[in-house]
Amino acid sequence: MKLFFDFLPIVLFFVAYKLGGGVYSFNGETYEIEGIYAATAVMIAATLFQVSYTWLRHRRVERAHLITLVLVVLLGGLTLWLQNPDFIKWKPTAVNWLFALVFIGAYLFTDKSLLERMMAEHIQLPIKVWARLNLAWIVFFIGSGVANLYVAFNFDEATWVNFKLFGMLGLTLVFVIAQSIYLARHAVEISK
């Protein structure tokens, strides 16, 4: 159930996109909203709901959900404001490349990689393994950005939206499973 709740904004984005936009009236004015912009507005609202509900229910919110909320509101808000198809297509690549830069920066300018900071209290790994995992994530984020651009600018919008949801999710799951298999060979679980 938690997994579904975590992916709820993405699912609602996809549903809203598939249902398309529409013609709406507000204060006597008629507006036509394209599917991608309606879906973006739905995703912003769903992410706000997700974080608010989690806070009200548990009095805490996971850091990943807060980061997602900031990115969705900021980039989704820019999407709705600019309404530029190129901006929309570049956005996932920019986010992936930003994550790659964060992983690179943490590795170069701190004493531990970002992965080691997040996972070291749960598993012990040799320094070389942490470095390889960090490099794997950097390559994955850069590759995901390149794949997004290829699909975004060589296929129609509907294919790109499907790729963003199913293709990128599938690639991420395959990558995480491969990384888990690699981790299992080297990890020593810390019992508490």
N, C-alpha and C positions, 0 to 999 in steps of 0.2 A: 504494500500500500504506500509506503514511504517513497519508493521508486516512482510510482505513478504521480504522487504529489509533487515530487521534485521535477518531473517532466511536464507537469500540467500546463505551464505557460507555453511550452513548445507545441504541445498537442493542440491547445486552443488556437495558437497562431496558425497551425496547419489547417485546422477545421475552418477558421475564419477566412483563410485564403481560398480554400476550395469552394466555400459558399459564395465567395466573391464580394465585391463592394455593393454599392447600391446608390439609390437616390434618396436623400434625406432632406427634410425641411426643418429649419430652425429660425425662429423669429421672422417668419414670412419669407425667408430666403431658401432657395432650393440648392442643394449641394450634391454633386456626384462624387462618390469616393471609390477609388480603384481598390481592388482586392488586397494588394500588398500593403496599402496604407491602413485599410480597415484591420487587417491582420496584425499590423504593428501596434495599433491602438489597443487591440484586444490583448496582445502580449504584455504591453506596459501595465494595463489594468490587472491582468492575471498575476503578474509578478508582484505588484503592490499588494494584492490580496494575499498571495502566498506568504510574503514576509510578515504582513500584519497579522494574519491568522496564526502563524507560528509564534510570533511574539505574544499575542494574547493568550494562547494556549500553554506555552512553555516558559514564557518570560525570558527567552533567549532565542537568538537567531544564529544559525551557522554562518561562519565567515564567508563561505562560498555563496550563500544566498544573498548576503549583503553586497558582495562584489558584483554578482549577477544583477541585482536590483539597480545599482549605480550605472552599470554598463547599459542595461536595457532602457532605463529612463533617459540617460544622456544620449545614447546613440539612436534609440527609438524616437526621442524627441527631435533630434536633428533630422531624422528621416522624414517625420511628419512636417517639419518646418521647411526643409529644403525641397522635398519632393523631387529629388534628382535620381533617376535610375542608376546612373554610374556610382553615385555615393552608396546606394543600397547594395550594389554588387561588390564594391570594394570593402564594405564594412566588415564582413567575416574575415577577409584576408588581413585587414588592419589589426583586428583583435588577435588573430592567431600570431601574427608577426610581433605584436606587442608582448604577448605571452613569451614568445621565443626570446625577445630582448630582456625580459625580466629574468628568465632562467639563465641567460648568458651573464647578465649583470650580477646576479646573486652569486654565480660561480666565480666570476672574476674579481669581484670587489668585497666579498665576505669570506669568512673562514669555512662556511658550509654551503653546499648547494641548497636550492629551494626544496627539493625533494627530501633531502636529509633533515632539514628543519621541520618539515611536516610529518615525517614518518619515523624519525630516529627513536622516539620514545616507544614505538611499537615493535620495531625490528632492528637488528644490528647487521650492518653490512661492511665489508672492507671499503676503504676510501675509493679504490679503483672502481668498484661496482657502483657506488653512488655517482661517480663521475660518468660512467657509461650510461646509467639511467638518465642522468641530467642531459647528456648529449642526445640520447634517443628522443627525449621530449622536445628538445630544441629542433631536431631534424623533423619530428612529427609535425610540430606547429608550422615550420616553414613549408613543409610539403603540403599540409592542409591548406595553407594560404594560396599556394600555387595551384592546387587542384580546384579550389573555389574560383579563382580567376579564369582558369581554362573553361570550366563549365559555364560560368556566368557570361563569358563573352563569345562562346561558340555554340550555345544552345539557347532555346527560347526560355522565357521567364518561368513557365510552369516546370520545365525540366530542371532548371536551376533550383527552384524552391524544393522540389522533390529530392534533389541531390543534397541540398543543405540539411534537410531533415533526415532522410534515410541513408544517403550515401555517407555523409560525415559522421553520423551516429554509428553506422556500421564500421567505418574505418577506425573510429575511436574504440569501439568494443574489441575489434580484432587486435588493435595495438595494445590495449590494456590486458587482454588475455595473454598475448605473447610476452608482455612485460611481466605478468604474474608468473608465467612458467619460468622465465629467466630468474626472477626473484626467488622462487622456490628452491632453486639450486644453490643459492648463496645466503639466504636469510637465516638468522637465528632469532626465533621469536622470544620476546622479553615477556615473562609472566609477571603479573602483578598480584 
